[in-house]
Structure formats: structure tokens, C-alpha cells
Amino acid sequence: MKRRSRRRSVRVLLLLAVALAVAVIFLPLRREQPELQPVAAHKPEAPPDLEKLRERFTAGVDALQRGDGVAAVRILSSVDFGSRAVEQYR
């Protein structure tokens, strides 16, 4: 009788030891990761003469992304850099 209860006690203790070891190893791994906040896109600085063209240009790019090629060509062809060479803006 004592032998049976001793075996049962050893089994219970081993089971508890294994459960404790699993908890110690895996619970720290389950910590929630901090939620990343979206970062606002940096608005690049532009010369004042280009700043006034920003709305038309972004409207043309939006039309391209929507798949409306005719509207994109119409809007983007209205963007005029004047006498400046485009290379100056790069």
C-alpha cells in the first residue's frame, strides 16, 4: 500500500515539475508584443513654385492607381515646370 502511494506521489511530483518547467520556459515567450504605431509619411519640402503643382500631380498619380489612364494623362499633362529643367528638381 505504501509503495503504491509513494509511486503516485512521485508521479504527481514529476508531473508538477514538468508543468512548472514548461511554464517557466514558454510563458515569457508569449508576452504580447507592443503594437507598432503607423508613422506618418514625411512630406518632402518643395520649392514654392512646385508646391502649387502638388495637388494636380497627386491627383494624376491617384488616377493612375485607380487604373484611369485617360484621366491620368489629362491631369499629368497639365503639370508644367515652366522654364526650369526637370533635372534641377532631382
Distance bins in CASP14 RR format, pairs under 12 A and 6 or more apart:
PFRMAT RR
TARGET T0000
AUTHOR 0000-0000-0000
RMODE 2
METHOD distances of the structure
MODEL  1
1 7 0 0 0 0 0 1 0 0 0 0 0
1 8 0 0 0 0 0 1 0 0 0 0 0
2 8 0 0 0 0 0 1 0 0 0 0 0
2 9 0 0 0 0 0 1 0 0 0 0 0
3 9 0 0 0 0 0 1 0 0 0 0 0
3 10 0 0 0 0 0 1 0 0 0 0 0
4 10 0 0 0 0 0 1 0 0 0 0 0
4 11 0 0 0 0 0 1 0 0 0 0 0
5 11 0 0 0 0 0 1 0 0 0 0 0
5 12 0 0 0 0 0 1 0 0 0 0 0
6 12 0 0 0 0 0 1 0 0 0 0 0
6 13 0 0 0 0 0 1 0 0 0 0 0
7 13 0 0 0 0 0 1 0 0 0 0 0
7 14 0 0 0 0 0 1 0 0 0 0 0
8 14 0 0 0 0 0 1 0 0 0 0 0
8 15 0 0 0 0 0 1 0 0 0 0 0
9 15 0 0 0 0 0 1 0 0 0 0 0
9 16 0 0 0 0 0 1 0 0 0 0 0
10 16 0 0 0 0 0 1 0 0 0 0 0
10 17 0 0 0 0 0 1 0 0 0 0 0
11 17 0 0 0 0 0 1 0 0 0 0 0
11 18 0 0 0 0 0 1 0 0 0 0 0
12 18 0 0 0 0 0 1 0 0 0 0 0
12 19 0 0 0 0 0 1 0 0 0 0 0
13 19 0 0 0 0 0 1 0 0 0 0 0
13 20 0 0 0 0 0 1 0 0 0 0 0
14 20 0 0 0 0 0 1 0 0 0 0 0
14 21 0 0 0 0 0 1 0 0 0 0 0
15 21 0 0 0 0 0 1 0 0 0 0 0
15 22 0 0 0 0 0 1 0 0 0 0 0
16 22 0 0 0 0 0 1 0 0 0 0 0
16 23 0 0 0 0 0 1 0 0 0 0 0
17 23 0 0 0 0 0 1 0 0 0 0 0
17 24 0 0 0 0 0 1 0 0 0 0 0
18 24 0 0 0 0 0 1 0 0 0 0 0
18 25 0 0 0 0 0 1 0 0 0 0 0
19 25 0 0 0 0 0 1 0 0 0 0 0
19 26 0 0 0 0 0 1 0 0 0 0 0
19 27 0 0 0 0 0 1 0 0 0 0 0
20 26 0 0 0 0 0 1 0 0 0 0 0
20 27 0 0 0 0 0 1 0 0 0 0 0
21 27 0 0 0 0 0 1 0 0 0 0 0
22 28 0 0 0 0 0 1 0 0 0 0 0
22 29 0 0 0 0 0 1 0 0 0 0 0
22 30 0 0 0 0 0 1 0 0 0 0 0
23 29 0 0 0 0 0 1 0 0 0 0 0
23 30 0 0 0 0 0 1 0 0 0 0 0
43 51 0 0 0 0 0 1 0 0 0 0 0
43 54 0 0 0 0 1 0 0 0 0 0 0
43 58 0 0 0 0 0 1 0 0 0 0 0
44 50 0 0 0 0 1 0 0 0 0 0 0
44 51 0 0 0 0 0 1 0 0 0 0 0
44 54 0 0 0 0 1 0 0 0 0 0 0
44 89 0 0 0 0 0 1 0 0 0 0 0
45 51 0 0 0 0 1 0 0 0 0 0 0
45 54 0 0 0 0 0 1 0 0 0 0 0
45 89 0 0 0 0 0 1 0 0 0 0 0
46 52 0 0 0 0 1 0 0 0 0 0 0
46 53 0 0 0 0 1 0 0 0 0 0 0
46 54 1 0 0 1 0 0 0 0 0 0 0
46 55 0 0 0 0 0 1 0 0 0 0 0
46 57 0 0 0 0 0 1 0 0 0 0 0
46 58 0 0 0 0 0 1 0 0 0 0 0
46 81 0 0 0 0 0 1 0 0 0 0 0
46 88 0 0 0 0 0 1 0 0 0 0 0
46 89 0 0 0 0 1 0 0 0 0 0 0
47 53 0 0 0 0 0 1 0 0 0 0 0
47 54 0 0 0 0 0 1 0 0 0 0 0
47 81 0 0 0 0 0 1 0 0 0 0 0
47 84 0 0 0 0 1 0 0 0 0 0 0
47 88 0 0 0 0 1 0 0 0 0 0 0
47 89 0 0 0 0 1 0 0 0 0 0 0
48 54 0 0 0 0 0 1 0 0 0 0 0
49 79 0 0 0 0 0 1 0 0 0 0 0
49 80 0 0 0 0 0 1 0 0 0 0 0
49 81 0 0 0 0 1 0 0 0 0 0 0
49 82 0 0 0 0 1 0 0 0 0 0 0
49 83 0 0 0 0 0 1 0 0 0 0 0
49 84 1 0 0 1 0 0 0 0 0 0 0
49 88 0 0 0 0 0 1 0 0 0 0 0
49 89 0 0 0 0 0 1 0 0 0 0 0
50 56 0 0 0 0 0 1 0 0 0 0 0
50 57 0 0 0 0 1 0 0 0 0 0 0
50 79 0 0 0 0 1 0 0 0 0 0 0
50 80 0 0 0 0 0 1 0 0 0 0 0
50 81 1 0 0 1 0 0 0 0 0 0 0
50 82 0 0 0 0 0 1 0 0 0 0 0
50 84 0 0 0 0 1 0 0 0 0 0 0
50 86 0 0 0 0 0 1 0 0 0 0 0
50 88 0 0 0 0 0 1 0 0 0 0 0
50 89 1 0 0 1 0 0 0 0 0 0 0
51 57 0 0 0 0 0 1 0 0 0 0 0
51 58 0 0 0 0 0 1 0 0 0 0 0
52 79 0 0 0 0 0 1 0 0 0 0 0
52 80 0 0 0 0 0 1 0 0 0 0 0
52 81 0 0 0 0 0 1 0 0 0 0 0
52 82 0 0 0 0 0 1 0 0 0 0 0
53 59 0 0 0 0 0 1 0 0 0 0 0
53 60 0 0 0 0 0 1 0 0 0 0 0
53 75 0 0 0 0 0 1 0 0 0 0 0
53 76 0 0 0 0 0 1 0 0 0 0 0
53 78 0 0 0 0 1 0 0 0 0 0 0
53 79 1 0 1 0 0 0 0 0 0 0 0
53 80 1 0 0 1 0 0 0 0 0 0 0
53 81 1 0 0 1 0 0 0 0 0 0 0
53 82 0 0 0 0 1 0 0 0 0 0 0
53 84 0 0 0 0 0 1 0 0 0 0 0
53 89 0 0 0 0 0 1 0 0 0 0 0
54 60 0 0 0 0 0 1 0 0 0 0 0
54 61 0 0 0 0 0 1 0 0 0 0 0
54 79 0 0 0 0 1 0 0 0 0 0 0
55 61 0 0 0 0 0 1 0 0 0 0 0
55 62 0 0 0 0 0 1 0 0 0 0 0
55 75 0 0 0 0 1 0 0 0 0 0 0
55 78 0 0 0 0 0 1 0 0 0 0 0
55 79 0 0 0 0 0 1 0 0 0 0 0
56 62 0 0 0 0 0 1 0 0 0 0 0
56 63 0 0 0 0 0 1 0 0 0 0 0
56 71 0 0 0 0 0 1 0 0 0 0 0
56 72 0 0 0 0 0 1 0 0 0 0 0
56 74 0 0 0 0 0 1 0 0 0 0 0
56 75 1 0 0 1 0 0 0 0 0 0 0
56 76 1 0 0 1 0 0 0 0 0 0 0
56 77 0 0 0 0 0 1 0 0 0 0 0
56 78 1 0 0 1 0 0 0 0 0 0 0
56 79 1 0 1 0 0 0 0 0 0 0 0
56 80 0 0 0 0 1 0 0 0 0 0 0
56 81 0 0 0 0 0 1 0 0 0 0 0
57 63 0 0 0 0 0 1 0 0 0 0 0
57 64 0 0 0 0 0 1 0 0 0 0 0
57 72 0 0 0 0 0 1 0 0 0 0 0
57 75 0 0 0 0 1 0 0 0 0 0 0
57 76 1 0 0 1 0 0 0 0 0 0 0
57 77 0 0 0 0 0 1 0 0 0 0 0
57 78 0 0 0 0 1 0 0 0 0 0 0
57 79 1 0 1 0 0 0 0 0 0 0 0
57 80 0 0 0 0 0 1 0 0 0 0 0
57 81 0 0 0 0 0 1 0 0 0 0 0
57 89 0 0 0 0 0 1 0 0 0 0 0
58 64 0 0 0 0 0 1 0 0 0 0 0
58 65 0 0 0 0 0 1 0 0 0 0 0
58 72 0 0 0 0 0 1 0 0 0 0 0
58 75 0 0 0 0 1 0 0 0 0 0 0
58 76 0 0 0 0 0 1 0 0 0 0 0
58 79 0 0 0 0 0 1 0 0 0 0 0
59 65 0 0 0 0 0 1 0 0 0 0 0
59 66 0 0 0 0 0 1 0 0 0 0 0
59 68 0 0 0 0 0 1 0 0 0 0 0
59 71 0 0 0 0 1 0 0 0 0 0 0
59 72 0 0 0 0 1 0 0 0 0 0 0
59 74 0 0 0 0 0 1 0 0 0 0 0
59 75 1 0 1 0 0 0 0 0 0 0 0
59 76 0 0 0 0 1 0 0 0 0 0 0
59 78 0 0 0 0 1 0 0 0 0 0 0
59 79 0 0 0 0 1 0 0 0 0 0 0
60 66 0 0 0 0 1 0 0 0 0 0 0
60 67 0 0 0 0 0 1 0 0 0 0 0
60 68 0 0 0 0 1 0 0 0 0 0 0
60 69 0 0 0 0 1 0 0 0 0 0 0
60 70 0 0 0 0 0 1 0 0 0 0 0
60 71 1 0 0 1 0 0 0 0 0 0 0
60 72 1 0 1 0 0 0 0 0 0 0 0
60 73 0 0 0 0 1 0 0 0 0 0 0
60 74 0 0 0 0 1 0 0 0 0 0 0
60 75 1 0 1 0 0 0 0 0 0 0 0
60 76 1 0 1 0 0 0 0 0 0 0 0
60 77 0 0 0 0 1 0 0 0 0 0 0
60 78 0 0 0 0 1 0 0 0 0 0 0
60 79 0 0 0 0 1 0 0 0 0 0 0
61 67 0 0 0 0 0 1 0 0 0 0 0
61 68 0 0 0 0 0 1 0 0 0 0 0
61 69 0 0 0 0 0 1 0 0 0 0 0
61 71 0 0 0 0 0 1 0 0 0 0 0
61 72 1 0 0 1 0 0 0 0 0 0 0
61 75 0 0 0 0 1 0 0 0 0 0 0
61 76 0 0 0 0 1 0 0 0 0 0 0
61 79 0 0 0 0 0 1 0 0 0 0 0
62 68 0 0 0 0 1 0 0 0 0 0 0
62 69 0 0 0 0 0 1 0 0 0 0 0
62 71 0 0 0 0 1 0 0 0 0 0 0
62 72 0 0 0 0 1 0 0 0 0 0 0
62 75 0 0 0 0 1 0 0 0 0 0 0
62 76 0 0 0 0 0 1 0 0 0 0 0
63 69 1 0 0 1 0 0 0 0 0 0 0
63 70 0 0 0 0 1 0 0 0 0 0 0
63 71 1 0 1 0 0 0 0 0 0 0 0
63 72 1 1 0 0 0 0 0 0 0 0 0
63 73 0 0 0 0 1 0 0 0 0 0 0
63 74 0 0 0 0 1 0 0 0 0 0 0
63 75 1 0 1 0 0 0 0 0 0 0 0
63 76 0 0 0 0 1 0 0 0 0 0 0
63 77 0 0 0 0 0 1 0 0 0 0 0
63 78 0 0 0 0 0 1 0 0 0 0 0
64 70 0 0 0 0 0 1 0 0 0 0 0
64 71 0 0 0 0 1 0 0 0 0 0 0
64 72 1 0 1 0 0 0 0 0 0 0 0
64 73 0 0 0 0 1 0 0 0 0 0 0
64 74 0 0 0 0 0 1 0 0 0 0 0
64 75 0 0 0 0 1 0 0 0 0 0 0
64 76 0 0 0 0 1 0 0 0 0 0 0
65 71 0 0 0 0 0 1 0 0 0 0 0
65 72 0 0 0 0 1 0 0 0 0 0 0
66 72 0 0 0 0 1 0 0 0 0 0 0
66 75 0 0 0 0 0 1 0 0 0 0 0
67 73 0 0 0 0 0 1 0 0 0 0 0
68 74 0 0 0 0 1 0 0 0 0 0 0
68 75 0 0 0 0 1 0 0 0 0 0 0
68 76 0 0 0 0 0 1 0 0 0 0 0
69 75 0 0 0 0 1 0 0 0 0 0 0
69 76 0 0 0 0 1 0 0 0 0 0 0
69 77 0 0 0 0 0 1 0 0 0 0 0
70 76 0 0 0 0 0 1 0 0 0 0 0
70 77 0 0 0 0 0 1 0 0 0 0 0
71 77 0 0 0 0 0 1 0 0 0 0 0
71 78 0 0 0 0 0 1 0 0 0 0 0
72 78 0 0 0 0 0 1 0 0 0 0 0
72 79 0 0 0 0 0 1 0 0 0 0 0
73 79 0 0 0 0 0 1 0 0 0 0 0
79 86 0 0 0 0 0 1 0 0 0 0 0
79 89 0 0 0 0 0 1 0 0 0 0 0
80 86 0 0 0 0 0 1 0 0 0 0 0
81 87 0 0 0 0 0 1 0 0 0 0 0
81 88 0 0 0 0 1 0 0 0 0 0 0
81 89 1 0 0 1 0 0 0 0 0 0 0
81 90 0 0 0 0 0 1 0 0 0 0 0
82 88 0 0 0 0 0 1 0 0 0 0 0
82 89 0 0 0 0 0 1 0 0 0 0 0
84 90 0 0 0 0 0 1 0 0 0 0 0
END
